[in-house]
Amino acid sequence: MSSDSGARTAFAERLALLYKEAGNPPLKSVAESVVRLQRIDERGRPVRVSAQRISDWRRARNVPAQFAALAAVLQILIPEARRLRPLPVSAGLYDLAHWQRLWELALAGPVGDRPASPAEENRRPPAQAPPVSGGVCPYRGLAPYRHEDARWFFGRERSTHSLVAQLRAAERSGGLVMLVGASGAGKSSLLNAGLVPAVRGGALNSGSDSGREGPPADGPVHPPRGQEHAPRSRQSQGPEHEPGRAPEPVPAPGPEHGLAPEQVPGPEREPAAAPAGRAVPASPHDPAEPLGPVLQFVPGADPLGELVHRVPELAAVAVEALAAERAASENPALPGCDAPRVTRAVREAIAAWADRVHAPGGRPVVIVDQFEEAFTLCSDEAERRTFIHFLHCACTPPAGSGVPAPVRVVLGIRADFYEQCLGYPELSDALQHRHMVLGPLTNAELRDAVTGPAKAVGLELEPGLAELIVREVSADGPRGAHDAGVLPLLSHALLATWQRRKAGKLTLAGYRAAGGIQGAVAATAERAWSGLDPAARTAARLLLLRLVRLGEDTQATRRRGTRRQLAAESADPGKTEESLEALVRARLVTLDADTVEITHEALLHAWPRLRHWIDEDRGDHLLRQRLEEDGRSWEDSDRDSSLLYRGSRLEHARTWARSAGDTYLTRSAVEFLAASVRLRRRTVWLSRAAVAALVVLALLAGGSAVVAWKQRDDAVFEQVLAEADRVQHTDPSLAAQLDLVAHRLRPGDEGTYSRLISIVNAPLATPLSGHTGAVYLTSFSPDGRTLATASYDRTVRLWDVSDPHRPAPLGKPLTGHASWVSSAVFSPDGHTLASAGDDGTVRLWDVTDPAHAVPLGKPLTGHRGTIYLVAFSPDGHTLATAGEDRTVRLWDVTDPRRPGADATLRGHTAAVRAVAFGPDGHTLATAGDDDTIRLWDVSARHRPEPLSTLRGHTDLVHSVAFSPDGHTLASGSADDTIRLWDVRAPRRPTPLGAPLTGHTGPIWSVAFSPDGGRLAAASADSTASLWNISDPASPSQVGEPLAGSSGEMYALGFSPDGRTLATGSGDGKVRLWSVPTSDMIGRSGAFRPDGRVLATAARDGRVRLWNVTRTGRPVPLGTPFMPADGDQHTLVFSPDGRTLAVLAGDRTVRLWNVADPAHPVPAGPSLALRTRFMGPNALAYSPDGRTVATAHDDRTIQLWNVTDPAHAVPVGKPITGHRGYINALAFSPDGRTLASGSADSTIRLWNVTDPAHAV
């Protein structure tokens, strides 16, 4: 599909939704109905629409050329949809003015009413389809389903019927009905989107008085026709009810509106289960008012006050009952809140309220969701008992009266609060006689939960997607059943998949790009972790590790624990409870009765932080696990001393416990270890028979201590090296620090010294902590002493980076933006900072004194929606801003205190995400969601002109950057590639080489080094890459990617001296990387004897010479030489440094005159060798420089006289003796002996005093 088809896709999705609402009439019948309308177009011709054209419109293959044709189809579909559902499911769906605006936007693209060409259809791979704005999202993510979402709630029909049956069965006896389920099972969603619509649809009315059984458990609960919707409140009617105004489409939340998938707003009390239970939506109302026959609320910290707030008739009796209950708690002989007079008054008040809000004699339903809050948030026992008694009275008729109770009451509660409920007779009775357990969905229900919402809005699922989701969700549960707590994570993954839909279809590629269940787990876990304080994070880490079972040679698996056990064994029970609640709220941990378990096995390998904890010091974790298990066994056996540790086992455990600290052990393990130590001491004292024996033991103990100390040092040293090796590729900075620790432990160790040498030029990072959300932009001041960072936490922070190894925050964070901040950049003079973000405003700050930044004037407004990036022109007089509203605006900031608007650049057909000025200030580059890059002539700020459009990326473009000389433009895209463009002629730009690949996620940011020789790119795969682009047509990656981030890497920027690279990541960390200022290309090398010149041979086979007088700034000398044949070369300098011998892969030795390293020239013809194979070290110069030794044929050695390198000649006959290939050659310092190593596993020494007669 065309890259400019975002509006067209939104149009097609709305049409598919309307078609669905109209009952999916046959296309042919719609076409025939259009003919019967007898409409004519503006040219006077009859309007005719074929079935194929309508089908093409729905599939986004084309757009109606004339609105008259679309209007005729709408006049068939809208009345039919209105007949089936009087109020539209989405604002504007029945409004022609709304449709005309959608049609105009769709027609504005370059496609019109023509079929898309095959090239256009196939240009964007499915895996890279960008999110499409507009449309209705039927998935709730981590938020629970509400009554207005009931239309999208599938898979829980059976549970809805069972709950309705429970309510009807309680008609005669009365009493509370309880819905019990594990955390994350979807109790709130079932109550909101399943039970509420069923009750409003009359499910409790038919036959309720005659005692008929409820509906069968296998059929859906449908309300009677005409009752599908409750009347909407004034706020919910939307713009379609305002005369003369064309309503705007209401887009679903998503990344294009500034929210990551896991941040879609919604109620946060109980994250949603997967879409489930089919019913019909109701409209939102004030939560303080009853809605139809249903009253819903959650207890909160003041449950009785919440009930009285919604039922004012209870106010007087509540005061009396609460006072009576408190008096009874002091004197049990007094009547409490359950006194007959109080009970009678409660029933009368509830009945009066029911008659007021409903027809007289009506039976409202009171739903108290998240009833566990009455235990967790309410600390007043008297108020809790009074609240429970009031609810019981409201739904229980007087004994023997034959009159039904005034209301029905349903409580939703987590299964882990079962035990607390047993302490209250009213709740205990309900759990025994009137409770329903909400279990996992069956596979069929799970499939319905996945496919039903999509079909309800006219979306298609790519074949195999539903099967993949069901398989992935069920793989972790017993016998293929899924864990209840995984449903919110599935719903989150489906929402992210919807945001990546393509042409009205949910695709496998979109699901995989969203990360599936594992991606949802990782994002949710990291967010929950970042919300804890340091002490709670420590408790959470220990809690999670205790819910993991480590095997000696197997992968880690989940293990169950009990809440009581985890709290009792913790060193800080309070923080353990706090962290457990946070993990439960995030649906990472499931509480079922008293059982605690990690929600899904995916968490163990999908959340990088937990995976790191598990892998980190795995041996120590196994020891801790064994120690804790043995401690529990000791406790369970009444502390049997025979189970205590002895000997080396005790020493091993005690040594580890000393290094780890008691914080990392359970209480029982600490006591177990202490008892083992006490037992050992008693044994030692009993064995001491005499003073002499004591002295001997002391001497032995002293010697053992020395040995043990040495052994401990050895163990620590080996452990440090092992950890450095383990994190070498994931966090090279930490690996380098560990290598330095190892070197300090053993300064004389050659291995650690070599490791330090190998990382001299490796980029190392210094972290900056302070932001509490993702960091989206990093920008250095022109003098390089200050760094500005913009974050999701709505702040901009300034940092003193004059010493990049010891950065420090400057002043307080800059606040003022109402939402996340996307950009913060310095003006060229460094005195002004511009920031912008999701609130659509630009703020200017005076940062002359960075420690005391002050705002300048009022925020700049004009954009509609998010501003993604800002950029100053090189002269500092103009500021460019790129926005979600598809425009780029230019602002005159010559006087930052009085900025003004200059011009607006229009041309992009989707959100603009990137903007950059060329170094001359005359050219501006912009890029965005339409997959294109546009160049503009902004020489005249008030009259900018388009120059050209660059196409090549197959997904949205996140970032663009000009090289310092202005000749090259770099762009980073969501298609996971970086492209380079030659923009010396901006009206005719051309691509440079093939796209740069290697990243496995979208490229968020690109930046050139100040010297233009390197390019850095930050990616969603949590890494940044460095590229040598000295020759932009042949770029090459430099070193390994910069890693260490636990979130997507969004931002990067070079310091003015090019020595530091600042990156910003989704984990809220800013990292300063020390990067080499010059990249030496090569995979082998050799120093000239004086050490001032280095020769390197690169992978392409070319040889380069470098001036390394200043090791921190190597300078290339001359141009590369030798053919680019890709062969591996061996390099050897002559002792005087004037000749370089190169052993090439074509079995020749070439001598180069490098007396002038900047201009190397061949010294003479190449020396031809006859061997088929030789080792890389089979080349050596004699100390006097007159002889070169090489391999000759497969088993012989040849000496060459190179006194005159231009006329090198062989000396004597080939030296024989080896029976294998020649691997290495070396002369002795006096030049009299030659050593040769061979594949025959021998080393031979040859007397070469007379090279012509070597023996």
Secondary structure, DSSP 4 states (H G I P E B T S, - for coil): --TT-HHHHHHHHHHHHHHHHTT---HHHHHHHHHHHT-B-TTSPBP---HHHHHHHHTTS---SSHHHHHHHHHHHHHHHHHH-SS-SSTTTT-HHHHHHHHHHHHTSS--SSPPPHHHHHSS-GGGPPP--SS-----TTSPP-GGGGGG--S-HHHHHHHHHHHHHTTTT---EEEEE-TTS-HHHIIIIIIHHHHHTTTTTTTTTTT-----TTS---PPTT-SSPPPPGGGS-GGGSTT-PPPP-PPPSGGGT--GGG-----SS---SS-----------TTS-BTTEEEE---S-HHHHHHHH-GGGHHHHHHHHHHHHHHHH-TTS--TT-HHHHHHHHHHHHHHHHHHSSTT---EEEE-STTHHHHT---HHHHHHHHHHHHHHHSPPTT--PPPS-EEEEEEEGGGHHHHTTSHHHHHHHHHSEEEE-PPPHHHHHHHHHHHHHHTT-EE-TTHHHHHHHHHHTTSGGGPPPGGGHHHHHHHHHHHHHT-BTTEE-HHHHHHTTHHHHHHHHHHHHHHHTS-HHHHHHHHHHHHHTEE--SSS--EE--EEHHHHHHH-SSHHHHHHHHHHHHHTTSEEEETTEEEES-THHHHHSHHHHHHHHTTHHHHHHHHHHHHHHHHHHHTTS-GGGS--HHHHHHHHHHHHHH-GGGS-HHHHHHHHHHHHHHHHHHHHH--SHHHHHHHHHHHHHHHHHHHHHHHHHHHHHHHHHHHHTTTT-HHHHHHHHHHHHHH-TT-HHHHHHHHHTTTS-EEEEE---SS-EEEEEE-TTSSEEEEEETTS-EEEEE-SSTTS-EEEEEEE---SS-EEEEEE-TTSSEEEEEETTS-EEEEE-SSGGG-EEEEEEE---SS-EEEEEE-TTSSEEEEEETTSEEEEEE-SSTTS-EEEEEEE--SS-EEEEEE-TTSSEEEEEETTS-EEEEE-SSTTS-EEEEEE---SS-EEEEEE-TTSSEEEEEETTS-EEEEE-SSTTS-EEEEEEE---SS-EEEEEE-TTSSEEEEEETTS-EEEEE-SSTTS-EEEEEEE---SS-EEEEEE-TTSSEEEEEETTS-EEEEE--SSPPP-SEEEE-TTSSEEEEE-TTS-EEEEE-SSTTS-EEEEEEES-------EEEE-TTSSEEEEE-TTSEEEEEE-SSTTS-EE-SPPEE---S---TB-EEE-TTSSEEEEE-STT-EEEEE-SSGGG-EEEEEEE---SS-EEEEEE-TTSSEEEEEETTS-EEEEE-SSGGG--
